[in-house]
Amino acid sequence: MNSYTLNINGSSTLLAIIGLVLFIGTIIIYRRVVPEISFSQKTGLVLLRTAALFMLVLFLFEPVWTMISGKKINPICRTYLDNSISMSLSDAAGSRETIYNNVLTNINTKMLKNKFVFYKFGESVTEHNLANKLSLKDASTNLSEPMRKMRRNLYEDNVCASLFITDGCFNTGENPIYEAMKFNRPIYIIGIGDTAAPKDASVKSVLTNDVVYKETPIPVNANISISGFAADSLSAYLYEDGKQIAKQNISFTPENNNYSLVFEYEPKTSGNKKLTVKIPTLKGEITDKNNSKSVFIKVLEDRQKISLFAGAPSPDISFINSVIRHDKGVQLKEYIQKSADQFYTIPTKESIAESEIIVMVDFPNKYTPDGVLKNIANLLDKGVPILFFAGYNTDYQKLQLLIDYLPFNTLRTTHKEYMASPDANSYSLNSPIMRINDNESDINLWNSLPPVYKTETFVRVKPESDFVLGVKVNKISISEPLILTRNFEGRKSVAVMAYGIFRWKLMGQGDQTAKGVKDSPDIFSIFLSNSLKWLSTDNRTKTFVCKTSKPQYSLSEPIVFNAQLYDAAFTPIDKGEVFVRIYNNEFDQNLNLTALGNGRYSAQIEGLKRGDYKFSAIAKNERLLIAKDNGIFSVGDVSPEYDDLRMNKSLLKEIAKRSGGKYYDASSAEKAISDIIENKNFVPYGITLRQEMHIWEKWYFLVLSIVFFTLEWFLRKRYGLL
């Protein structure tokens, strides 16, 4: 029901009296006029003048017109339909696409009555008309994005629930569980697919260095999965730019599904390279689109130069030194203090000038010369990354000279020492330096490491830093970091806030080996190697960078080029011109990138055929060549949708459970719809809308008063009044 009121700033009685006085006064004025006019003409003139004068007086009382109305908001359920490639595949339960279509068909649309709003998701989230067929062609699945967007306008739209129809196989974005917990509404899920491993052989992952050096051997790790086949053997091949360079045999059995291979790769020439691990198609496997996987690397001419600084000789230095020197692509220089301000090898400004990574172990101490720290600071300011290991004798006051380049700020410190154990969680594995086997088992590997030493040094993690590994003391988690990383404004750093980490190798892998455990991972060496790889990637600052949005594309995806252009002072150049040449043996085309502002340029191209492509980019400003860049990308390689062909039922059940919803198999789809509609909270609610109009602020009401005066004047002239 609607209601309307007029409120004024003052006494309504006074306003009424003033209105009455104006009316009576106007009557007196028009009681005798020359010439005499009719009663109706007098009445019209009286009303016009009274209205005009009353409106002027009314403005002084600041009148406000209030309108109150009620509105009923019907409940809705936001429904998200998986539109990715994996929904078109087959698994142990049969064709997912057929099951999917049956689910959508069996949902009684008469029950919906505008209560369900549909969206489709995969690479992105868009609205969907249920009358249109899903394409099932999105090359990746981001399950966290729809869960983030479904929180919008919950109250305004009366969103009472959400429904997902999916296989739960996400391969981009964040873990959807965290977004689901923020929804504050029940999430109902209909799972499509089967949890049993299908008959399939696939290359799960290929891991190696992003940046390597010519004629320096490096390992290429490949993880192979084989399920559903009787015991047999096959060969796995390593290719460089399409040319076979290595081969290994795998003997597999039904009891073991996962196999790890290590190829040795020694690049003979510099430049961008594509490495591919491929296995043959086995008879009867569900798909062969996941039988190969590629990575792109950059081969440089010179060996990487690392400078290691330490406050004194220690076991940590010996173990770190042995891992670094094991990499033949590294040239290591050590600068270790032996007493007071003396070094075994003096770190002059010239001797450390070409350092590409700085490693500091229990450094600086209270005797370290400030001049050495200033020389290191100059390198860090140029973008040289740093790997910092805390120590018992670390002088955090002297460390302030380098604090701008580290991932933390020191609050206070004492030399009180305690034992600290690693406290890893699923978030820790988001950092590439923490990955051992590249799966959830890495959490247990980290948490099973022996404790290390830590002083009572309290730090504040910088906002742009990542807290990748925490600390446990006597099995109790505390809010202090053990490992931090930072990637900010072209500068990278890793900080290990403990010492005695040699124990991770000596008492970790060493202890397991002594007990006869084979293939125990060397977490210490892997972590140190991962950290150096991460620090060395893209650490050479360039004024012009041109890259594709990702190294590998499916056939249906547009290839997106992004570039950034700066002058020598790193001021963005907006009026430059950026051109990209895309080519291979069968294709050659130029592309002009569009300026987006702040030194950014972008363009995309579609319709490229399957194959490997190179590109060369040039940047010009007023027809003068500024810089060049180049790269490589691939079209048509396997989509991540083929990496896991099983429905992730455990994830879907966990999401539903944590949100207060429920999980359903495809055969119970109609029950899901009924449960949503019959939920006691799936009801409309009424809202009260209050609108106010400040009449005294509206110019057209003043104009209306002037119109009344004008009309009165016009009629007086027409009647011939004096």
C-alpha positions in Angstrom: 0.0 0.0 0.0 1.3 3.4 -1.0 1.2 6.6 1.2 2.0 10.2 0.4 2.8 13.1 2.8 4.0 16.7 2.6 6.3 17.8 5.3 7.5 21.4 6.0 10.3 22.9 8.1 8.1 24.9 10.5 4.6 25.2 11.9 1.9 23.9 9.6 -0.6 26.1 11.5 1.4 29.2 10.8 1.5 28.2 7.1 -2.3 27.7 7.0 -2.8 31.1 8.7 -0.5 32.8 6.1 -2.3 31.1 3.3 -5.7 32.2 4.7 -4.4 35.8 5.1 -3.2 35.7 1.5 -6.6 34.4 0.3 -8.6 37.0 2.2 -6.2 39.8 1.2 -6.5 38.9 -2.4 -10.4 38.8 -2.1 -10.3 42.3 -0.6 -8.1 43.5 -3.5 -10.5 42.2 -6.1 -13.7 43.1 -4.3 -14.0 46.4 -6.3 -12.2 46.6 -9.7 -12.5 49.1 -12.6 -14.1 48.2 -14.9 -16.4 45.7 -13.1 -16.0 42.1 -14.1 -18.1 38.9 -13.5 -17.9 36.9 -10.3 -16.3 33.9 -12.1 -13.6 36.1 -13.6 -12.8 37.6 -10.2 -12.7 34.1 -8.7 -10.1 33.0 -11.3 -7.9 36.0 -10.7 -8.1 35.5 -6.9 -7.1 31.9 -7.1 -4.2 32.6 -9.5 -2.7 35.3 -7.3 -3.3 33.4 -4.1 -1.6 30.2 -5.6 1.4 32.2 -6.8 1.9 34.0 -3.5 1.3 30.8 -1.5 3.9 28.9 -3.5 6.5 31.6 -2.8 5.7 31.4 0.9 5.7 27.6 0.8 9.3 27.7 -0.5 10.4 29.5 2.7 9.1 26.5 4.7 11.3 24.0 2.7 8.5 21.5 1.8 9.4 17.8 1.2 7.0 15.4 -0.6 7.4 11.9 0.8 6.2 8.8 -1.0 6.3 5.4 0.8 5.5 2.2 -1.2 5.9 -1.6 -0.7 7.4 -4.1 -3.0 7.6 -7.9 -3.0 10.9 -9.5 -4.1 10.6 -13.1 -5.3 13.3 -15.6 -4.4 15.8 -16.7 -7.1 18.4 -19.4 -7.4 21.4 -18.5 -9.5 22.3 -21.6 -11.6 25.7 -22.1 -13.2 26.2 -24.5 -16.1 29.7 -25.8 -16.8 30.5 -25.0 -20.5 34.1 -26.4 -20.6 35.5 -29.1 -22.9 35.7 -31.6 -20.1 31.9 -31.7 -20.1 31.9 -33.1 -23.6 34.3 -36.0 -22.9 33.5 -39.6 -21.9 34.6 -41.4 -18.8 33.8 -44.7 -17.1 30.1 -43.6 -16.8 29.7 -42.9 -20.5 29.3 -39.7 -22.5 29.2 -36.7 -20.1 27.5 -34.6 -22.8 24.6 -37.0 -23.1 24.2 -37.2 -19.3 24.4 -33.4 -19.1 21.8 -32.9 -21.8 19.5 -35.4 -20.0 19.8 -33.5 -16.8 18.9 -30.2 -18.4 16.0 -31.9 -20.2 14.6 -33.7 -17.1 14.5 -30.5 -15.1 10.8 -29.6 -15.1 10.9 -26.0 -16.5 7.3 -25.5 -15.4 8.6 -25.6 -11.8 11.0 -22.8 -12.4 8.6 -19.9 -12.9 11.4 -17.3 -13.1 12.9 -18.6 -9.9 16.1 -19.8 -11.6 18.5 -17.5 -13.4 21.0 -19.3 -15.6 24.7 -18.6 -16.3 27.4 -20.5 -18.1 31.0 -20.7 -17.0 34.4 -22.0 -18.1 37.0 -19.4 -19.1 34.5 -16.7 -18.1 31.0 -16.2 -16.7 28.1 -15.0 -18.9 24.3 -15.2 -18.7 22.7 -18.1 -20.5 19.3 -18.8 -22.0 18.3 -22.3 -21.2 16.6 -22.6 -24.6 20.1 -22.4 -26.3 22.4 -25.3 -26.4 25.8 -25.1 -24.6 28.9 -25.2 -26.8 31.1 -27.1 -24.3 34.2 -25.6 -25.9 35.8 -23.5 -23.2 39.4 -24.5 -23.0 39.7 -24.1 -19.2 37.5 -24.1 -16.1 37.6 -21.4 -13.5 35.2 -22.5 -10.7 36.1 -19.7 -8.3 35.0 -16.9 -10.7 31.3 -17.8 -10.7 31.4 -18.3 -7.0 32.8 -14.8 -6.6 30.3 -13.2 -8.9 27.3 -15.0 -7.4 27.7 -12.9 -4.2 26.7 -9.7 -6.0 23.3 -8.1 -5.1 22.3 -11.0 -2.9 19.8 -9.0 -0.8 18.5 -6.7 -3.7 17.8 -9.7 -5.9 16.7 -12.0 -3.0 19.2 -14.7 -3.9 18.3 -17.6 -1.7 20.5 -20.4 -3.1 22.9 -21.3 -5.9 23.0 -24.4 -8.1 26.0 -25.7 -10.0 26.0 -28.4 -12.7 29.6 -29.4 -13.3 32.2 -32.1 -13.1 34.2 -30.1 -10.6 37.5 -30.3 -12.6 38.8 -26.7 -12.3 42.2 -25.9 -13.7 42.5 -22.1 -13.5 41.7 -19.6 -10.8 41.7 -20.1 -7.0 40.5 -22.9 -4.9 36.6 -22.5 -5.1 36.1 -23.7 -1.5 37.3 -20.3 -0.1 34.9 -18.4 -2.4 32.0 -20.7 -1.6 32.5 -20.1 2.2 31.9 -16.4 1.6 28.5 -16.9 -0.2 26.4 -17.2 3.0 23.8 -19.1 1.1 23.4 -22.9 0.4 25.1 -24.2 -2.7 23.4 -27.2 -4.4 25.5 -29.2 -6.8 24.6 -31.7 -9.5 27.8 -33.7 -10.4 28.4 -34.9 -13.9 30.8 -37.7 -14.6 32.4 -40.6 -12.8 35.1 -40.8 -10.1 36.7 -44.0 -11.4 39.9 -43.6 -13.4 39.1 -44.2 -17.1 41.3 -46.2 -19.5 43.9 -43.6 -20.3 47.6 -42.8 -20.7 48.6 -39.2 -20.3 51.5 -36.8 -19.7 50.5 -35.0 -16.5 53.3 -32.5 -16.3 56.7 -31.4 -17.6 58.9 -29.5 -15.3 62.3 -27.8 -16.1 64.0 -24.4 -15.7 62.4 -21.5 -17.5 65.8 -20.0 -18.2 68.9 -22.2 -19.0 72.3 -21.8 -20.4 73.8 -23.1 -23.6 75.7 -26.4 -23.4 74.7 -26.8 -19.8 72.8 -30.1 -19.0 69.6 -29.7 -17.1 66.9 -32.2 -16.0 63.5 -32.3 -17.6 61.1 -34.0 -15.2 58.0 -35.7 -16.7 55.1 -37.2 -14.8 53.2 -39.9 -16.7 49.8 -41.4 -15.7 48.6 -44.8 -17.0 45.4 -46.3 -15.7 43.1 -49.2 -16.8 45.6 -51.2 -18.7 47.2 -54.6 -18.1 51.0 -54.8 -17.3 53.0 -53.7 -20.4 55.6 -51.2 -21.4 55.8 -48.1 -23.6 58.4 -45.5 -24.7 58.3 -41.8 -23.8 60.1 -39.3 -26.1 61.6 -35.9 -25.5 61.4 -33.4 -28.5 63.2 -30.1 -29.0 61.2 -27.9 -31.5 59.7 -31.1 -33.0 63.0 -33.1 -33.2 63.4 -36.2 -31.1 66.4 -35.9 -28.8 65.8 -38.5 -26.1 63.8 -41.7 -25.3 63.0 -43.6 -22.1 61.1 -46.8 -21.5 58.3 -47.3 -18.9 57.2 -50.6 -17.6 53.7 -50.2 -16.1 51.4 -52.3 -14.0 47.7 -52.0 -13.0 48.7 -51.4 -9.4 50.7 -48.3 -10.1 49.2 -45.4 -12.1 51.9 -42.7 -11.8 55.5 -42.8 -13.2 58.2 -40.2 -13.0 60.9 -39.8 -15.7 64.0 -37.5 -15.8 65.4 -36.7 -19.2 68.8 -34.9 -19.5 68.6 -32.0 -21.9 71.7 -30.1 -23.1 70.8 -27.2 -25.4 73.3 -26.7 -28.2 72.1 -23.2 -29.3 70.6 -20.2 -27.6 67.1 -18.8 -28.1 63.5 -19.7 -27.4 62.9 -23.5 -27.3 59.9 -25.8 -27.1 60.4 -29.0 -25.2 57.7 -31.7 -25.6 57.3 -35.0 -23.8 55.1 -37.5 -25.8 53.9 -41.0 -25.3 52.2 -43.2 -27.9 48.5 -43.9 -28.1 47.5 -47.1 -26.3 44.7 -49.3 -27.8 41.4 -48.6 -26.2 42.3 -45.4 -24.3 39.6 -42.8 -23.9 41.5 -40.0 -25.6 44.9 -39.3 -27.0 44.7 -35.6 -26.7 46.6 -35.7 -23.4 49.4 -37.9 -24.6 51.9 -35.0 -24.9 52.7 -31.8 -23.0 55.1 -29.0 -23.9 57.0 -26.3 -22.1 58.8 -23.2 -23.4 62.3 -22.2 -22.2 64.8 -19.5 -23.0 68.4 -20.6 -23.6 71.0 -18.0 -22.8 74.6 -17.8 -23.9 76.4 -17.2 -20.6 76.3 -19.0 -17.2 74.4 -17.5 -14.4 76.5 -15.5 -11.9 75.6 -15.9 -8.2 77.3 -14.1 -5.3 77.1 -15.7 -1.9 77.7 -13.6 1.3 78.0 -15.1 4.7 78.9 -13.7 8.2 81.1 -16.8 9.0 81.6 -20.4 7.8 78.7 -22.7 8.9 77.1 -26.0 8.0 74.3 -24.1 6.2 76.8 -22.5 3.8 78.4 -25.9 3.1 75.1 -27.5 2.2 73.8 -24.5 0.2 77.2 -24.3 -1.6 77.0 -27.9 -2.7 73.5 -27.6 -4.2 74.4 -24.4 -6.1 77.7 -25.8 -7.5 75.9 -29.0 -8.6 74.2 -26.8 -11.3 76.7 -26.6 -14.1 75.0 -23.5 -15.5 76.0 -21.5 -12.4 79.1 -19.6 -11.7 79.3 -19.1 -7.9 81.5 -16.6 -6.0 81.7 -16.8 -2.3 82.4 -13.8 0.0 82.7 -15.1 3.6 83.8 -13.1 6.6 86.6 -14.6 8.6 87.1 -12.1 11.4 85.7 -8.6 12.2 85.6 -6.8 8.8 87.9 -9.2 7.0 86.8 -11.5 4.1 88.5 -14.6 2.7 87.7 -13.1 -0.7 87.2 -9.3 -0.7 83.8 -8.3 -2.2 84.8 -5.2 -4.3 82.3 -3.2 -6.2 83.9 -4.5 -9.5 83.9 -8.1 -8.5 80.2 -8.3 -7.6 79.0 -6.0 -10.4 77.9 -8.8 -12.7 76.0 -10.7 -10.0 72.6 -12.0 -11.2 71.5 -13.3 -7.8 72.6 -12.4 -4.3 72.5 -15.1 -1.6 73.0 -14.0 2.0 73.5 -16.5 4.8 73.6 -15.1 8.4 74.7 -11.8 6.8 75.3 -9.1 7.7 76.7 -9.4 11.2 77.7 -6.5 13.4 81.2 -6.3 11.9 80.1 -6.2 8.3 81.4 -3.0 6.6 78.6 -0.6 5.5 80.4 -0.1 2.2 79.8 -3.8 1.3 76.1 -3.4 2.1 75.8 -0.3 0.0 77.4 -2.0 -3.0 74.8 -4.9 -2.6 72.0 -2.3 -2.2 73.1 -0.7 -5.6 72.7 -4.1 -7.3 69.4 -4.8 -5.7 68.1 -1.4 -6.7 68.9 -2.4 -10.4 66.6 -5.5 -10.0 69.1 -8.1 -8.9 67.0 -10.7 -6.8 68.1 -11.8 -3.3 67.8 -15.0 -1.3 68.1 -14.3 2.4 68.8 -16.8 5.1 68.5 -15.5 8.7 71.1 -16.6 11.3 71.9 -16.3 15.0 74.4 -13.5 14.4 72.4 -11.6 11.8 72.5 -7.8 12.6 69.0 -6.6 11.8 70.0 -3.0 12.4 72.6 -3.2 9.6 70.1 -5.1 7.5 68.0 -1.9 7.4 70.3 -0.8 4.5 68.7 -3.6 2.4 65.2 -3.7 4.0 63.6 -2.0 1.0 64.4 -5.1 -1.1 63.3 -7.8 1.4 59.8 -9.1 2.0 59.6 -8.0 5.6 60.2 -5.2 8.0 61.8 -5.9 11.4 59.8 -5.0 14.5 62.2 -6.3 17.2 64.7 -9.0 17.8 66.6 -10.8 20.5 69.1 -13.7 20.5 66.8 -16.0 22.4 66.7 -19.2 20.4 64.0 -21.8 19.9 63.2 -24.8 17.7 60.7 -24.2 14.9 59.0 -26.7 12.7 57.5 -26.0 9.2 53.7 -25.4 9.1 52.6 -25.8 5.5 49.0 -25.7 4.2 47.3 -25.8 0.8 48.0 -22.1 0.3 51.7 -22.8 0.6 51.6 -24.9 -2.6 50.5 -21.8 -4.6 54.2 -20.7 -4.5 56.4 -22.5 -7.1 59.3 -22.6 -4.7 57.4 -25.0 -2.4 56.5 -27.6 -4.9 58.2 -31.0 -4.5 55.9 -33.5 -6.3 53.5 -30.8 -7.4 50.5 -32.4 -5.6 48.8 -32.3 -2.2 51.3 -34.8 -0.7 53.8 -31.9 -0.6 52.0 -30.5 2.5 52.9 -33.7 4.4 56.5 -33.7 3.1 57.0 -30.1 4.4 55.3 -30.7 7.7 57.4 -33.9 8.3 60.7 -32.0 8.1 62.8 -31.8 11.3 62.7 -28.5 13.2 65.3 -25.8 12.6 66.5 -22.9 14.8 65.0 -19.4 15.0 65.7 -16.4 17.1 62.9 -14.3 18.6 62.9 -12.0 15.7 59.4 -10.5 15.1 58.7 -9.1 11.6 55.9 -7.5 9.7 55.2 -9.0 6.4 55.0 -6.4 3.7 51.6 -6.1 1.9 53.0 -7.1 -1.4 54.8 -10.2 0.0 53.5 -13.8 0.2 53.5 -15.7 3.5 54.3 -19.2 2.0 55.4 -21.2 5.1 54.5 -20.7 8.7 56.0 -21.9 12.0 54.9 -24.5 14.6 56.4 -24.5 18.1 55.6 -27.7 20.1 53.0 -28.6 17.5 51.2 -25.2 17.9 51.0 -22.8 15.0 52.2 -19.3 15.6 51.7 -16.2 13.4 55.4 -15.9 12.4 56.7 -16.7 9.0 59.4 -19.3 8.2 59.5 -18.5 4.4 58.4 -15.3 2.6 58.6 -14.3 -1.0 58.1 -10.9 -2.7 57.7 -9.9 -6.4 57.2 -6.1 -6.5 58.1 -3.5 -9.1 60.4 -5.8 -11.0 62.3 -6.9 -7.8 62.2 -10.4 -6.4 63.2 -11.7 -3.0 63.0 -14.9 -0.9 63.5 -14.8 2.9 64.1 -17.9 5.1 63.7 -16.7 8.7 65.5 -19.6 10.3 68.9 -21.3 10.3 70.2 -24.8 10.7 68.3 -25.7 7.6 71.0 -28.2 6.7 69.0 -30.4 9.1 66.3 -30.7 6.3 68.8 -32.6 4.2 70.9 -34.4 6.9 68.0 -35.4 9.1 65.3 -35.4 6.4 66.4 -37.2 3.3 69.6 -38.5 5.0 67.6 -40.1 7.8 65.2 -41.7 5.4 68.0 -43.1 3.2 69.7 -44.5 6.3 66.5 -46.4 7.1 66.5 -47.9 3.7 63.7 -45.7 2.2 64.3 -45.4 -1.5 63.3 -42.4 -3.6 62.9 -40.1 -0.6 62.7 -36.5 -2.0 65.6 -34.2 -1.2 63.4 -31.3 0.0 66.3 -29.1 0.9 67.9 -29.3 -2.6 64.6 -29.0 -4.4 63.5 -26.0 -2.4 66.9 -24.2 -2.9 66.8 -25.1 -6.6 63.2 -23.9 -7.0 64.0 -20.6 -5.2 66.9 -19.9 -7.5 64.8 -20.7 -10.6 62.0 -18.4 -9.4 64.4 -15.6 -8.6 66.2 -15.9 -11.9 63.1 -15.7 -14.1 62.6 -12.3 -15.8 65.0 -10.6 -13.5 66.6 -8.6 -16.3 64.6 -5.4 -16.5 63.8 -4.3 -20.0 62.3 -1.1 -21.4 60.2 -3.1 -23.9 58.4 -6.4 -23.2 56.1 -8.1 -25.6 54.5 -11.5 -24.7 51.5 -13.6 -25.4 49.0 -14.0 -22.6 50.0 -17.6 -22.3 52.4 -19.9 -24.1 49.9 -22.5 -25.4 46.4 -22.0 -26.9 43.6 -24.2 -28.0 42.3 -24.0 -31.6 39.3 -22.0 -30.6 41.1 -19.4 -28.6 42.3 -15.9 -29.7 46.0 -15.3 -29.4 46.5 -12.2 -27.2 49.6 -10.0 -27.4 50.4 -7.6 -24.6 53.3 -5.2 -24.6 54.8 -2.6 -22.2 57.0 0.3 -23.5 59.1 2.6 -21.3 61.9 5.1 -21.9 65.4 4.9 -20.2 64.0 6.4 -17.0 61.1 3.9 -17.0 58.5 6.5 -17.8 55.7 4.9 -19.8 55.6 5.8 -23.5 52.0 6.2 -24.8 52.6 7.6 -28.3 54.8 4.8 -29.5 54.0 2.2 -32.2 54.3 -1.5 -31.6 54.3 -4.1 -34.4 54.4 -7.9 -34.1 55.4 -10.3 -36.9 53.9 -13.8 -36.4 55.4 -16.5 -38.5 56.3 -20.2 -39.1 57.1 -22.2 -42.2 53.5 -21.8 -43.5 52.3 -18.5 -42.1 53.6 -14.9 -42.0 51.5 -12.0 -40.8 52.0 -8.6 -39.2 49.9 -7.2 -36.4 49.7 -3.6 -35.0 49.1 -3.3 -31.3 46.7 -0.7 -30.0 47.8 1.7 -27.3 45.8 1.3 -24.0 47.5 4.1 -22.0 50.3 4.1 -19.4 52.7 2.5 -21.8 50.5 -0.6 -22.4 49.7 -2.0 -25.9 47.5 -4.9 -26.9 46.0 -6.8 -29.8 44.7 -10.3 -30.7 44.5 -12.5 -33.7 42.2 -15.5 -34.3 41.9 -18.4 -36.7 45.5 -19.6 -36.6 46.0 -23.3 -37.6 47.5 -25.9 -35.3 51.3 -25.5 -34.9 54.2 -23.7 -33.3 54.7 -20.0 -34.1 57.4 -17.5 -33.5 57.0 -13.8 -33.1 59.2 -10.8 -33.3 58.1 -7.4 -31.9 59.5 -3.9 -32.5 58.6 -0.7 -30.8 59.0 2.7 -32.5 58.6 6.3 -31.4 58.4 9.0 -34.1 59.7 6.4 -36.6 62.8 5.7 -34.5 63.4 2.2 -33.4 63.3 1.9 -29.6 63.6 -1.8 -28.8 62.9 -5.3 -29.9 61.6 -8.5 -28.3 60.7 -12.0 -29.5 59.0 -15.2 -28.3 57.3 -18.4 -29.2 53.8 -19.8 -28.7 51.8 -22.9 -29.7 48.3 -23.4 -31.1 46.3 -26.6 -30.8 48.3 -28.3 -28.0 46.4 -30.2 -25.4 44.0 -28.2 -23.3 44.2 -28.5 -19.4 40.7 -29.9 -19.7 42.2 -33.3 -20.6 44.6 -33.4 -17.6 42.0 -35.0 -15.3 39.2 -37.1 -16.8 37.5 -37.9 -13.4 34.8 -36.0 -11.7 36.1 -34.2 -8.6 33.2 -35.5 -6.4 35.1 -34.9 -3.1 35.5 -31.2 -3.9 31.9 -30.8 -5.0 30.7 -32.5 -1.8 32.9 -30.3 0.3 31.7 -27.1 -1.3 28.0 -28.2 -0.8 28.7 -29.2 2.8 30.5 -26.1 3.9 27.8 -23.8 2.4 24.9 -25.7 3.9 23.7 -27.1 0.6 23.7 -30.6 -0.8 25.4 -32.7 -3.5 23.4 -34.8 -6.0 24.4 -37.3 -8.7 23.0 -36.7 -12.1 20.2 -39.2 -11.6 18.8 -37.1 -8.8 18.7 -33.8 -10.7 14.9 -33.3 -10.2 15.3 -33.9 -6.5 17.8 -31.1 -6.3 15.3 -28.6 -7.9 12.6 -29.7 -5.5 14.8 -29.3 -2.5 15.8 -25.8 -3.5 12.2 -24.6 -4.0 11.0 -26.4 -0.9 13.7 -24.9 1.3 12.2 -22.9 4.1 14.4 -19.9 3.3 13.4 -19.9 -0.4 10.6 -17.4 0.1 9.8 -13.8 -1.1 10.3 -10.9 1.2 8.8 -7.4 1.2 10.7 -4.2 1.1 9.6 -0.6 1.8 10.7 2.0 -0.7 10.8 5.6 0.6 11.3 8.4 -1.8 11.6 12.1 -0.9 11.3 15.1 -3.2 12.6 18.4 -1.9 10.2 20.7 -3.6 12.0 23.8 -2.5 15.1 22.7 -4.4 13.2 22.2 -7.7 13.4 25.2 -10.0 10.3 24.2 -12.0 8.0 24.9 -9.0 9.4 28.4 -8.8 8.7 28.7 -12.6 5.1 27.5 -11.9 4.6 30.4 -9.5 5.9 32.8 -12.1 3.5 31.2 -14.6 0.6 31.9 -12.3 1.6 35.6 -11.9 2.0 35.9 -15.7 -1.4 34.3 -16.3 -3.0 36.7 -13.8 -1.3 39.6 -15.5 -2.5 38.4 -19.0 -6.1 38.0 -17.8 -6.1 41.5 -16.2 -5.0 43.0 -19.5 -7.6 41.0 -21.4 -10.3 42.2 -19.0 -9.0 45.8 -19.3 -8.5 46.2 -15.5 -6.5 49.1 -14.2 
